[in-house]
Amino acid sequence: MIERCDKIRERVKEIGNLLNDPAVYGDIQKSKELGKELKNLEPIADMYEVYLKTESDLNDAKQMLEIETDAGMKEFFEQEIENAKQTLEKLDYDLKILMLPKDENDEKNVIMEIRGGAGGEEAALFAGDILRMYLRFAEINRWKVEILDQNETELGGIKECTLMIKGKGVYSKLKYESGVHRVQRVPTTETQGRVHTSTITVAVLPEQEDVEIEINDNDLRIDTYRASGAGGQHINKTDSAVRITHLPTGIVVACQDERSQIKNRERAMHILKNKLYDKYKTEADEKYANDRKSQIGTGDRSERIRTYNFPQGRVTDHRIGFTLYSIDAFMDGEIEDMLVALKEADQKKKLDAQMV
């Protein structure tokens, strides 16, 4: 690790000099690439400087302890040594975490799909609650949200919803949310007060802005229909909503966010290309598939990842055995502690895998 840190520190200095070179400064593309590299390496170099300083302080304290004769000062240096050792141990771990391979998708926007699963109307109602949870979390993080397609039930639940979430580091925080979310509570439709168990599914895809996927027009079935939900009188006048089915894979996407059928078709095609990109890359690239499996759980959308138990007021993530006893706050978008726990568990798992 020390050898890698030394090389990173030298590379940071080299990049700094290059960025001050007029020939490089005038090359926009080169400057952009170097700036991106510097952004990734600088936190490691800065932490390594702290590591070296702490190591130097530790050695100084050891030397002073050897020659000190005063009992009070000896105790002081012993405590300084102990503190420095603990700090070095933490810095060592944190440096290893920083040097883990970066997920190239972490800074990308997200296409999220929420669908009601087992449980009928209660599942649809819970899907609506989960949607509001993510909307609230996005609001807390000052992310921009666009609901591209939404199919509501008569009681206000959601059969399915597709949304785009844009902002800094969206995928890095939400990528662990894919899977089956289970709820245990007394539904509003229940007259006997019995607790029911229902499920919904959440899918989180990183938005690939420039997806190069060739799609044969003959492989598509394109349907237009009248949009539902908010939108005023326009909703009932034109078939502006678009649904595209990719026949070879069975993937279906829909968009009713725009007032124009042409724009909805463009947005739907963009989502379709992203979904096909995700599917083909997962199937064709073994390394990509293994990376997903090395994360928390398998990332499989059929995997039950979390239970929301309302009678007991708890939310439990089964992948890491982590429980929060603040379900009301959680449903109001305060999910950061859960996401941090998932990220730390994922990092530890990857770090352990490197040491095998």
N, C-alpha and C positions, 0 to 999 in steps of 0.2 A: 504493500500500500504506500509506504514512504517513497519508494522509487517512482510510482505513478504520480504521486502528489508533487514530487520535485519536477517531473516533466511538465505537469500541468502549470505549475508556477512559472516555469521558463516560457511556456507557450503563451501565457497571459501577457508576460512582458514583451514577447515577440509581436503579438497582435497589437499591443499598445503602440509599439514603434511603427508597425506597418500602417496603422490608421493615421499616424501623423505624417506619413510619407505623401507628398503632393500627388505622386503618380497613382498611388492606391486610392487616395482621398477622392480623386477625380473619377474613379471607376465606381459607378453607383452599385453595380451588381457585386463587385468584389468587396466593397465596403459593407454591403448588406450581409454578405456571407460571413465576413470576419466579425461583424457586430453580433450576429446570431451565435457564433462560436464563443465569443467573449462572454456573452450573457450566460451561456451554459457552464463555462469554466471558472468564471470569476468567483462565484460563491464557494467553490472548492478551494481555490487559491487563498481566499480570505480566511476561511476556516483553518486551513493548513498553517497560515501565519500565526493564528491564535494557538494552534497545537504546538508549534515550535517554541513560541514564547512561554507557554506553560511548561514545556519540557525543560527549557532553560532555567525557569524559576525553580523547578523541582531539583535539578542538579545543584543550583546555588544553595538551596536550603539543606541539601544533604552534606555539602561541603562545610557549611556553617555549623551544622550539628556535630560534625567530627571534631571541630576545634573549640566548640563552646564549652565552658566549664560551669556557667551559672545555671542552676536547676530550672529557674523560671524561663530563661531563654531557650534551654534545651526542649522544654515542653512546648514552647511557642513554635520552634522549628519542626518538631515532630508533628504538630497539628498542620503546619503549612505543607509538609510532605504528604500527609494523608489527604488533604484537600486537593492537592495537585494531582495525586494519583487518581482520585475519583473523577476529576475534571478530564484528565487525559483519557480515561476509559470511555467516558461519554463522547468526547471529541473523536476518538477512534471509531466508535460505532457510527456517529453522525457522518463522518467522512466516507465511510463505506456505503452508507445509504445514498449520499450525494453522488457517488461514483457508479451507482447502479445504472444500467442502460436506460435511457429515457424512452418513454412511450411517445412515438412520433405524432400520435393523435391527441396528446394531452391538451394542447392549446386550441383545439378545433371546436367549432360549434357542434351542437347535438341535434339529431332528429330523434325524438322520443315518441314511442307508441304505447298507449295504455288501453288495455282491453279487459272487459269483464269476462270472468271465467266461470267456474262452477258456482252455482248459488243463485242463478236467475236475477231477479230484481235487486236483491241485496248485494250481489256482486257488482251490478251496475252502479248502485248507490256508492259502494265503497270505491269503485273506480273514479267516481266523481270526487270523492274525498281525497284520494291520492293525487288526482290532478290539481286540486286546490292546494295540497301540501307542496307540490313542486312549484306551482305558481308563486306561492308565498316565499319559498326558498329562493326562487329566482329574483323576486322583488328585494329580498334582504341583500342579495349579492349584486343588485343593480344590473341584472341581465335583461336582455330584451327577449320577449316571448311572442311568437306568432302561432296561433292555433290554425293549422292548415285544413284540418277536417275533423268534424265532431258529429257523432251519431248519438243523440240523446234518447232517453226513454220518457214515458209519460210522467213518471214520478220524479224526474229531474236527475236520474242516473245517467251513466255513460256506457253505451255498448262498446264504443271504441273512439279513440281520439289520437290524432297525430299532431305534434307540435314541433316547432323549431325553437331552440333556445340558443341565443347568441350572447357571447361575452367572454371575458378573460378566464381561461382555464376551465371552461364548462365541462368538457369531457373528462378532465382529470378528476373532477369531483363526482360526476354522475355515472361514471362507467361501471361502478359496482352495483348499480340498481337493476340491471337486467335479470329477470327471473320471475318466479311466481311469488306473489305477496299474499299471505293468508290472513284473513280477519276472523276473529271470534268475538261476537257481540250479540246483543238482542236487537234484531232489526226493528225499524219503525213500523214495519208491516206485521210484526209478530204480536198476536193478542194474548198469548199464554205466558209471555215473559221468558221464553226459552232462548238459550244461547245457540246461535247458528254459526256454522263455519262456512265461509265462502272464500273464493280466490279470484285474483286478477293477475294478468301478466303485464310486465313492463319490459320494453325493448329499448335499448339506448345505442344509437349508431353515431359514430363521428361523421360529421359532414365532410365529404370530399368535394371541395369546390370545383376542381377540374377533373371530373371523372371521365376517362376515355373508355367507354363501353359501347361496342357496336351492337345495335339492336335492330333486328329485322322487323320491318313494319308488319309483315305477315304473322309475326309472333305476338302481336298486340291486339287486344280487344278493348276498344275505347267506347265508354258509355257516357252520355251526358244526362244530367238530371237537375231538378230544382234543389237548390241548397236549402238546408234547414237551419234553424237557430236564429241568432241575432243577425240583423242586416236590413231591417226596414222593408218597405213595400217591394223593393227590387227583388227580394228573395222569391216572391211568388210570381214574378213576371217572366223570367227567362231561365232556360236550362243552362246556367253558367257553371255549375259544379261538374267536375270531370272525374271519372273513375277509370283507371287503366289496369288491365289484367295482362300479365306476362304469361302467356299460355304454356311455354315449356317448363317454367318453374312453379306456376300457380301463384306467384306473388301478385298481390293486389294493392294498389295505392290509390288514394283519392285526395282531391283538393277542392275546397269551396271557399277559400279565404279571399280570393280576388273577385271583383265584380265581373271581370272579363273571362269568358270561356277560354280564350287563347292564353291568357296569363295563368289560369288555373291548370291548363294542359302543360304549360312550360314548367310550372312548379311540380306537378305530379311526375313529369318525366325526370326531373332532377332528383326527386325522392326515389323513383324506381331505379335510376342508375346507381344511386348510393346503396340501395339494398342489394342490387345485383353485384356491385363491387364487393360488398361485404361477404356475400355468399360465395362468389367465385374465388376470392382471395383466401377465404377460410378453407375451402375445399382443395385448392391447388397448391397452396403454400404450407408445407408441413411445419415449418418453423413458426409461421403465424398461428397455426392451430395449437402448437405446443406452448406458445407464449400465453395464449388465452387460458390453457389448462393450468399454467403455472400461477395464474392469478387466484384470487379468492374463489373457491369452488371451481366450477368448470365454465362459468359464463353462459351455460345452457339456459335458454329461456324456459325450459320445462322444469328446471330445478327450483324447489321451494327454498327461497332464501330467507324469508322473514315472516314472523307472526306478530300480528297486532292484536293483543288480548285486552279488550276494553274492560271486562269485569275486574281484571287484576291490575289494570292501569299500566301495562308494560308492553314494550316493543323488544322483541328478541331476534337477533340475526343469527341464524343457525350455522352459518359458515364459520363464524369465529366464536360462537357462544357468548356473544355480547348482549347485555340487556340494559335497557333504560326504563326507569319507572316514572316517566313523564310523558305519557301518551298524548295528553291534550296539547302540550307545547310542541311535541313532535309533529302532530297533525297540523299544527299552525306554522309549520315550516322550519322549526328549530331542529334540523337533522344533522347539523355540522358535526356533533360529537360522534355520531354513528359513522359518518363518512370518514372522519379522521381515524377512527378505530379500524375501519376496513383498509384504509390506505397503509397504516402502520403494520397491520397483520400481513398484507400483501408484500410489503417491503421486506419484512423479516423472513417470509417464506422464500423470497428470491435470494436474499442474502445467504440463508442456510443452504440453498441449492448450489450456490457458487462455491461453498466451502466443502462440499462433499467430494 
